């Protein structure tokens, strides 16, 4: 069980971040491996799966509302040593995620055509994108339950267990892809459909593993007595943290879908370039997410224990480490862009455009590293609404509008869109730093100190 009686130095948080980093990297690979393996099958398949995953990213953000809130609340209740509330959070989170997953599955299944038409997906990849989305979308409930159980395990300090689960999932997905995409071992050659089926199988096995770990390795209990009568106060707190926190990420991904609509205008080669560069960008900033999530757990505990000085120190250290890692990785990707992009394609148009995008990506990562850290830490101390408001205004007012002006109207294409995204990240980063330095979040800690049975 997660031992909460220590100061948590940068070294401690770094150790916590490593399994989270590996887990996140492997989770990214579950989707990106599909695109990588399909790149040797068909460029159209890559463009199709890129559009399908863009929709699934939004779905995952909706589901992530529960996992974010679960992590924050359990961390805070561990700090307050309230076991009953921990059990209530676990049970209520699963109920809410079940309802949300069912509704989301219906929406994806019923309205996928309208979504794809709005995105202006090229006709030659429409059918493949639809097949992939419908198959992967049928397992949204599995994805949702996995995310909640994984969040619970992380809150209890079982970071390595979740990491190994992700490793198993990714390994199975790679094996399944090799067999089903290419038609090995007497299986038919299914292409993009095979990639979707393999992804679903790996997610189902991952869910089974985290459920078994939850039962055998944590003190938390699943029982109807914790939801009968239903603890609406807990649900209110979960939604009070999760909806605004998820709203920031949802706004980002919705804006990315809108940008994909612009990108689809430029044709399959540009779509493929966007997909490849986004894959590389994910690798560049995944450690920023990892250390931010580790810090969020620790900051949540410090908030429950009313220790603002430690919160300040933790946030500053996390920003510095995040910047160092993301910029170093981005620089390596830029300097070796031809070799790395050459793994996916030999198209000279994609290689040249990709190199220019990665140059802009270096500057984009400065703002993004700060944003990732500040958003999670602000949520952990209860300042959950501010990141959403700033995010919505900046993402749509700068990234989307700027992309339309630079990319579409002025004709800079994907380069213009990436420049607009970089400006958006920079503006939000500056605003969040100013907000944190204003120390308004200390009022939440004062409230918790007076109400030990409450959380932010």
Secondary structure, DSSP 8 states (H G I E B T S, - for coil): -----S---HHHHHHHHHHHHHHHHHHHHHHHHHHHHHHTT-HHHHHHHHHHHHHHHHHHHHHHHHHHHHHHHHHHHHHHT-HHHHHHHHHHHHHHHHHHHHHHHHHHHHHHHHHHHHTT--HHHHHHHHHHHHHHHTTHHHHHHHHHHHHHHHHTT-HHHHHHHHHHHHHHHHHHHHHHHHT-TT----THHHHHHHHHHHHHHHHHHHHHHHHHH-S----GGGTSS--HHHHHHHHHHHHHHHHHHHHHHHHHHHHHHHHHTT-HHHHHHHHHHHHHHHHHHHHHHHHHHHHHHHHHHHHHTT-HHHHHHHHHHHHHHHHHHHHHHHHHHHHTHHHHHTTT---HHHHHHHHHHHHHHHHHHHHHHHHHHHHHHHHHTT-HHHHHHHHHHHIIIIIIHHHIIIIIISS-HHHHHHHHHHHHHHHHHHHHHHHHHTTTTHHHHHHHHH-TT---
